[in-house]
Amino acid sequence: MTDPTTHPLTPPLTEPGLPADDPAGKSPCAVFVYGTLLRGQSRDGVWQHHRLRRALLAHTPGRLHATHDDYPVMSLGDASGRVHGDLIEPEDLQRLLPELDAIEEYDPTRARGNLFVRVIVPVQVGPRWERAWAYVGGDTLTPGPVIASGDWRAHQGGRRGFMQALAAHYRAAGAADPWSPDLSLAQALDQGRLDEAVLVQRLGAPVFVPPAGLDRRP
């Protein structure tokens, strides 16, 4: 598999489907999602069944593609691209992964015939990089056109609504709004001028998982 980035802070990927005995010496404790499993999207109900330590805006090198269906697929190998998503860290990752494997139609015992495969990718969360599991296209899924924004929420027309809900959550936890004289809290989060990870650290705010479908186009 091609390493998707040459960033000095991001270690190389493992091959798809390996168990969490990562050869780099540190097993991922979280998953990176970028499509229908995003907070507020159609399949985020899965998070209601798991206790979460973290749920944060994040991104990884790569390209986001449309498919023939109502979900995207991420491709690796292009360090100039960026895919936006959420880093989700559950309390019990080993209980979560089989559930996600089933959703993504991935069988870790099978080398071929998978819609998606699970790999380890470098993810930037706030000011730091870490490794996380993510699902990329398997041999039965052909990526379609590139989604230029790299952002499924923006592509669906719901990024603004999600950021407003996110800002309301942190405002209730004590965040200043407006964040600066000419910038609302939602705008600061949306424009990347404020990292959600930094905000959580400052406030000690609880995990934000909105009702399913919150940021879908009306």
Sine and cosine of phi, psi and omega as CSV:
sin_phi,cos_phi,sin_psi,cos_psi,sin_omega,cos_omega
0.00,0.00,0.62,-0.78,-0.01,-1.00
-0.98,0.19,0.71,-0.71,0.08,-1.00
-0.94,0.35,0.83,-0.56,-0.12,-0.99
-0.98,0.19,-0.07,1.00,-0.06,-1.00
-0.43,-0.90,0.50,-0.87,0.08,-1.00
-0.94,-0.33,0.25,0.97,0.00,-1.00
-0.86,0.51,0.75,-0.66,-0.09,-1.00
-0.90,0.43,-0.32,0.95,-0.03,-1.00
-1.00,-0.06,-0.02,1.00,-0.06,-1.00
-0.93,-0.37,0.88,-0.47,0.00,-1.00
-0.95,0.30,0.26,-0.97,-0.03,-1.00
-0.93,0.37,0.33,-0.95,0.02,-1.00
-0.98,0.20,0.36,-0.93,0.20,-0.98
-1.00,-0.06,0.15,-0.99,0.13,-0.99
-0.95,0.30,0.44,-0.90,-0.04,-1.00
-0.89,0.46,0.59,-0.81,0.15,-0.99
0.99,0.13,0.01,1.00,0.02,-1.00
-0.93,0.36,0.55,-0.83,0.09,-1.00
-0.92,0.40,0.10,-0.99,-0.14,-0.99
-0.99,0.16,0.64,0.77,0.16,-0.99
-0.96,-0.29,0.89,0.45,-0.11,-0.99
-0.77,0.63,0.80,-0.60,-0.03,-1.00
-0.90,0.43,-0.30,0.95,0.05,-1.00
-0.97,0.24,-0.12,0.99,0.11,-0.99
0.98,-0.19,-0.11,0.99,-0.01,-1.00
-0.70,-0.71,0.90,-0.44,-0.02,-1.00
-0.97,0.25,0.64,-0.77,0.05,-1.00
-0.89,0.46,0.58,-0.81,0.04,-1.00
-0.92,-0.38,0.10,1.00,-0.11,-0.99
-0.54,-0.84,0.17,-0.99,0.08,-1.00
-0.85,-0.52,0.53,-0.85,0.10,-1.00
-0.96,-0.29,0.84,-0.55,0.00,-1.00
-0.87,-0.49,0.48,-0.88,-0.13,-0.99
-0.59,-0.81,0.07,1.00,-0.05,-1.00
-0.75,-0.66,-0.86,-0.50,-0.09,-1.00
-0.95,0.31,-0.20,0.98,0.06,-1.00
-1.00,0.00,-0.05,1.00,0.08,-1.00
-0.85,0.53,0.49,-0.87,0.11,-0.99
-0.83,0.56,0.79,-0.62,0.00,-1.00
1.00,0.00,-0.11,0.99,0.00,-1.00
-0.99,-0.11,0.02,-1.00,-0.26,-0.97
-0.90,0.44,-0.44,0.90,-0.04,-1.00
-0.94,-0.34,0.28,0.96,-0.05,-1.00
-0.97,0.23,-0.01,1.00,0.09,-1.00
-0.88,0.48,-0.36,0.93,0.03,-1.00
-0.87,0.50,-0.53,0.85,-0.05,-1.00
-0.95,0.32,-0.34,0.94,0.01,-1.00
-0.94,0.35,-0.30,0.95,-0.04,-1.00
-0.99,-0.13,0.11,0.99,-0.04,-1.00
-0.70,-0.72,0.61,-0.80,0.12,-0.99
-0.98,0.19,0.80,-0.60,-0.10,-0.99
-0.95,-0.32,0.69,-0.72,0.12,-0.99
-1.00,0.08,-0.63,0.78,-0.03,-1.00
-0.59,-0.80,0.54,-0.84,0.19,-0.98
-0.53,-0.85,0.95,-0.30,-0.21,-0.98
-0.66,-0.75,0.53,-0.85,0.15,-0.99
-0.88,0.48,0.66,-0.76,-0.05,-1.00
-0.40,-0.92,0.12,-0.99,0.09,-1.00
-0.45,-0.89,0.31,-0.95,-0.01,-1.00
-0.61,-0.79,0.46,-0.89,0.08,-1.00
-0.90,0.43,0.64,-0.77,0.01,-1.00
0.48,-0.88,-0.17,-0.99,0.03,-1.00
-0.77,-0.63,0.61,-0.79,0.05,-1.00
-0.98,-0.21,0.72,-0.69,-0.03,-1.00
-0.84,-0.55,0.54,-0.84,0.22,-0.98
-0.96,0.28,0.30,-0.95,0.10,-0.99
-0.76,-0.65,-0.05,-1.00,0.03,-1.00
-0.96,0.28,-0.14,0.99,-0.07,-1.00
-0.89,-0.46,-0.22,-0.98,-0.10,-1.00
-1.00,-0.06,0.60,0.80,0.06,-1.00
-0.58,-0.81,0.42,-0.91,0.04,-1.00
-0.99,-0.11,0.05,-1.00,0.13,-0.99
-0.64,-0.77,0.60,-0.80,0.02,-1.00
-0.99,-0.17,0.68,-0.73,0.13,-0.99
-0.92,-0.39,0.53,-0.85,-0.03,-1.00
-0.97,-0.26,0.13,-0.99,0.11,-0.99
0.97,-0.23,-0.10,0.99,0.01,-1.00
-0.88,-0.48,0.99,-0.15,-0.06,-1.00
-0.94,0.33,-0.24,0.97,0.00,-1.00
-0.99,0.15,-0.25,0.97,0.01,-1.00
-1.00,-0.10,0.24,-0.97,-0.01,-1.00
-0.61,-0.79,0.75,-0.66,0.07,-1.00
-0.94,-0.35,0.82,-0.57,-0.02,-1.00
-1.00,-0.06,0.59,-0.81,0.01,-1.00
-0.19,-0.98,-0.44,-0.90,0.02,-1.00
-0.82,-0.57,0.65,-0.76,0.19,-0.98
-1.00,-0.08,0.83,-0.55,-0.02,-1.00
-0.89,-0.46,0.84,-0.54,0.06,-1.00
-0.89,-0.45,0.94,-0.34,0.05,-1.00
-1.00,0.06,0.27,-0.96,0.10,-1.00
-0.94,0.35,-0.53,0.85,-0.04,-1.00
-0.80,-0.60,1.00,0.06,-0.04,-1.00
-0.91,0.42,-0.60,0.80,-0.04,-1.00
-0.92,0.39,-0.44,0.90,0.10,-1.00
-0.98,0.20,-0.52,0.85,-0.04,-1.00
-0.97,0.25,-0.67,0.74,-0.16,-0.99
-0.84,0.54,-0.68,0.73,0.04,-1.00
-0.88,0.48,-0.55,0.83,0.03,-1.00
-0.92,0.38,-0.69,0.73,0.04,-1.00
-0.93,0.37,-0.62,0.78,0.04,-1.00
-0.84,0.54,-0.66,0.75,0.00,-1.00
-0.92,0.39,-0.68,0.74,0.03,-1.00
-0.87,0.50,-0.67,0.75,-0.07,-1.00
-1.00,0.03,0.07,1.00,0.03,-1.00
0.83,0.56,0.77,0.64,0.01,-1.00
-0.88,-0.47,0.81,-0.59,0.07,-1.00
-0.93,-0.36,0.95,-0.30,-0.06,-1.00
-0.92,0.40,-0.18,0.98,0.04,-1.00
-1.00,0.00,-0.06,1.00,-0.11,-0.99
-0.87,-0.49,0.79,-0.62,-0.04,-1.00
-0.97,0.22,-0.47,0.88,-0.03,-1.00
-0.74,-0.67,0.22,-0.98,0.05,-1.00
1.00,0.06,0.33,0.94,0.00,-1.00
-0.97,-0.23,0.64,-0.77,0.10,-1.00
-0.94,0.33,-0.72,0.69,0.09,-1.00
-0.81,-0.59,0.34,-0.94,0.16,-0.99
-0.79,-0.61,0.47,-0.88,-0.04,-1.00
-0.99,-0.15,0.80,-0.60,-0.02,-1.00
-0.74,-0.67,0.15,-0.99,0.08,-1.00
-0.97,-0.23,0.77,-0.63,-0.03,-1.00
-0.81,-0.59,0.41,-0.91,0.12,-0.99
-0.99,0.15,0.74,-0.67,-0.07,-1.00
-0.80,-0.60,0.71,-0.70,0.11,-0.99
-0.99,-0.10,0.82,-0.57,0.00,-1.00
-0.82,-0.57,0.96,-0.30,-0.10,-1.00
0.88,0.47,-0.75,-0.66,-0.07,-1.00
-1.00,0.06,-0.02,1.00,-0.12,-0.99
-0.82,-0.57,0.34,-0.94,0.07,-1.00
-0.97,-0.26,0.54,-0.84,0.14,-0.99
-0.48,-0.88,0.14,-0.99,-0.01,-1.00
-0.98,-0.19,0.60,-0.80,-0.01,-1.00
-0.53,-0.85,0.44,-0.90,0.16,-0.99
-0.95,0.31,0.56,-0.83,0.11,-0.99
-0.49,-0.87,0.32,-0.95,0.00,-1.00
-0.94,-0.35,0.80,-0.59,0.06,-1.00
-0.86,-0.51,0.18,-0.98,-0.11,-0.99
-0.90,0.44,0.69,-0.72,0.10,-1.00
-1.00,0.01,-0.17,-0.99,-0.10,-0.99
-0.97,0.25,-0.20,0.98,0.02,-1.00
-0.99,-0.17,0.09,1.00,-0.02,-1.00
-0.85,-0.53,0.83,-0.55,0.02,-1.00
-0.98,-0.21,0.87,-0.49,0.02,-1.00
-0.89,0.45,0.58,-0.81,0.05,-1.00
-0.99,-0.14,-0.47,-0.88,-0.03,-1.00
-0.88,0.48,0.53,-0.85,0.05,-1.00
-0.93,0.36,0.69,-0.73,0.14,-0.99
-1.00,-0.01,0.95,-0.31,-0.22,-0.98
-0.85,0.52,-0.59,0.81,-0.05,-1.00
-0.94,0.33,-0.36,0.93,-0.10,-1.00
0.92,0.39,0.27,0.96,-0.16,-0.99
-0.75,-0.66,0.93,-0.36,-0.03,-1.00
-0.92,0.40,-0.60,0.80,0.04,-1.00
-0.88,0.48,-0.72,0.70,0.01,-1.00
-0.90,0.43,-0.65,0.76,0.00,-1.00
-0.89,0.47,-0.58,0.81,0.01,-1.00
-0.99,0.14,-0.13,0.99,0.01,-1.00
0.99,0.14,0.32,0.95,-0.08,-1.00
-0.86,-0.51,0.16,0.99,-0.04,-1.00
-0.89,0.46,-0.68,0.73,-0.04,-1.00
-0.87,0.49,-0.71,0.71,0.01,-1.00
-0.89,0.45,-0.63,0.78,0.03,-1.00
-0.91,0.42,-0.69,0.72,-0.02,-1.00
-0.90,0.43,-0.57,0.83,0.06,-1.00
-0.91,0.41,-0.66,0.75,0.04,-1.00
-0.92,0.39,-0.63,0.78,0.03,-1.00
-0.89,0.46,-0.70,0.71,0.01,-1.00
-0.89,0.46,-0.65,0.76,0.01,-1.00
-0.89,0.46,-0.63,0.78,0.02,-1.00
-0.88,0.47,-0.74,0.67,-0.04,-1.00
-0.97,0.23,-0.47,0.89,0.11,-0.99
-0.89,0.45,-0.66,0.75,0.04,-1.00
-0.91,0.42,-0.42,0.91,0.02,-1.00
-1.00,0.03,-0.03,1.00,0.09,-1.00
0.91,-0.42,0.09,1.00,0.01,-1.00
-0.95,0.30,0.58,-0.82,0.04,-1.00
-0.95,0.32,0.65,-0.76,0.07,-1.00
-0.53,-0.85,0.92,-0.39,0.21,0.98
-0.95,0.32,0.43,-0.90,-0.02,-1.00
-0.95,0.31,-0.57,0.82,0.11,-0.99
-0.62,-0.78,0.20,-0.98,-0.10,-0.99
-0.79,0.61,-0.55,0.84,-0.06,-1.00
-0.90,-0.45,0.34,0.94,-0.10,-1.00
-0.59,-0.81,0.88,-0.48,0.04,-1.00
-0.96,0.29,0.28,-0.96,0.02,-1.00
-0.88,0.47,-0.67,0.74,0.02,-1.00
-0.89,0.46,-0.66,0.75,0.02,-1.00
-0.92,0.40,-0.64,0.77,0.01,-1.00
-0.88,0.47,-0.67,0.74,0.05,-1.00
-0.93,0.37,-0.69,0.73,-0.05,-1.00
-0.90,0.43,-0.65,0.76,-0.06,-1.00
-1.00,0.07,-0.02,1.00,0.00,-1.00
0.97,0.26,0.25,0.97,0.03,-1.00
-0.99,0.10,-0.14,0.99,0.08,-1.00
-0.67,-0.75,0.84,-0.55,0.01,-1.00
-1.00,0.09,0.73,-0.68,0.04,-1.00
-0.87,0.50,-0.61,0.79,-0.01,-1.00
-0.88,0.48,-0.65,0.76,0.02,-1.00
-0.92,0.39,-0.64,0.77,0.00,-1.00
-0.90,0.44,-0.69,0.72,0.03,-1.00
-0.88,0.48,-0.68,0.74,0.00,-1.00
-0.89,0.46,-0.66,0.75,-0.01,-1.00
-0.93,0.37,-0.65,0.76,-0.14,-0.99
-1.00,-0.07,-0.38,0.93,-0.16,-0.99
0.90,0.43,0.56,0.83,-0.09,-1.00
-0.96,0.27,0.47,-0.88,0.05,-1.00
-0.95,0.33,0.29,-0.96,0.03,-1.00
-0.87,0.49,0.67,-0.74,0.02,-1.00
-0.97,-0.25,0.92,-0.38,0.16,-0.99
-0.78,-0.63,0.96,-0.27,-0.06,-1.00
-0.97,0.25,0.14,-0.99,0.09,-1.00
-0.85,0.53,0.59,-0.80,0.00,-1.00
-0.84,0.54,0.66,-0.75,0.04,-1.00
0.99,0.11,0.10,1.00,-0.07,-1.00
-0.84,0.54,-0.71,0.71,-0.13,-0.99
-0.98,-0.19,0.32,0.95,0.07,-1.00
-0.98,0.17,0.47,-0.88,-0.02,-1.00
-0.87,0.49,0.73,-0.69,0.00,-1.00
-0.91,0.41,0.00,0.00,0.00,0.00
